Amino acid sequence: MSALRAPLLALRQELLQSRHDAADDVKPVVLDQSAVGRVSRVDALQVQQMALHVARRRDERLALVDAALGRIDKGTYGFCVECEEAIDARRLQVDPTALRCIKCAEKNTG
């Protein structure tokens, strides 16, 4: 199980570090026109919105990683949540948070 857990823990640590590094990017933008010009504020607001979007995606990914670690603890990791068949190891190497086998995943996107 440690071989399965290690990449997920590394990914989790990477996501947490990314969250810490980007903490200043999502802070409110100062609207004091004497401090920065109007164009600079608009640019800052756009950068902030992009940072918020990245933060949401990172937090979603972190939740998937935590859920995968929980499945390892329960002994259900690597099994499709729909058909309960084993998920191919190659799929888990590409996405260690995969919930579905490729057959069920294709069925859900089609």
N, C-alpha and C positions, 0 to 999 in steps of 0.2 A: 504493500500500500504506500510506502514511503516514495516509491518511484512515481506513483500517480500524484501524490500530494506535493512533491517538490516543485514541479513546474507551476502549479496553481499558487503555491505560497510565494514563489518568486514573482509571478504576475501580480498577485495581491500587493506585495511590497512595492512594486513598480508603480502601481496605480495610486497607492497611498502617498508615495513620494511625489508623484505628479500633482496630486491634490495639494500637498503642502507647498510645492514650488509655485503653483498658480494662484495661491490664496490672494495675493495683491491684485491680480488681474480682474477679479470679480467684485472688487470694492466699488461703492458708488462713485460716480464721476462728479467732480467739483463743478458746479454751475456758476462759479464766480467769473464773470466776463473780464474782470480786470486781471485775473490771474492767467487766463488763457484766452485766446481768440475764439470766435464762433466756430471757425472751421476746425480748429484743434479739438474743441469740445465734441463736435460731430464725429470726428475721427475716433476720439476716446470712447464715445458711446458705442460706435460700431465695434471697436476692439473689445469692449466690455461685453457686448451681446454675443460675439463669437466665443469669448472666454466662457460665458455662461452656458452656451450650447455644448462646448467641449466638456465642461464640468458635469453637465447632465449625462452626457454619453459615458464619461468616465465612471460616474456613480452607478449607472446602469450596469456597466461591465463589472464593477466591483461587486455588485449584488449577485451577478451571475457566478462570479468566482466563489463568493461566500456560500452560495447555494450548492455549487459543485463540491466544495469542501464538506459541507453538511451531508451530501449524498455519499461521500467516501466514508464518513463516520457511521452512516446507517447501513452501509454495505450495498447501496443501490447505484453507486457510480458506475457508469459505463453501460447501463441498460436503458433502452428507449422508454420514455415515459408513456408512450402510446401502446406499442405492441409488446413491450417488455423483453424484446430480443436484445442481444448484445450489440452495442455500437462498435463498428469497426475501429480497431486501434489507430488506423491511419487517420480517420476522422477526428478522433480525440487528440491526436498529435497536432492537427491543424487548429482545432478549436477544443481545448480541454473542458470547456463549459457546455459542450453540445448536450442537448436534452433528448434528441431524437436520432434514430438511425437515418441513413440517407434516404431510404424508401419513404419513411413517414415524413421526413422533412420536405421532400419533393411533393408529397401529397398535400401538405399544408400550404405550400407556396403556389401551387398550380391552380 
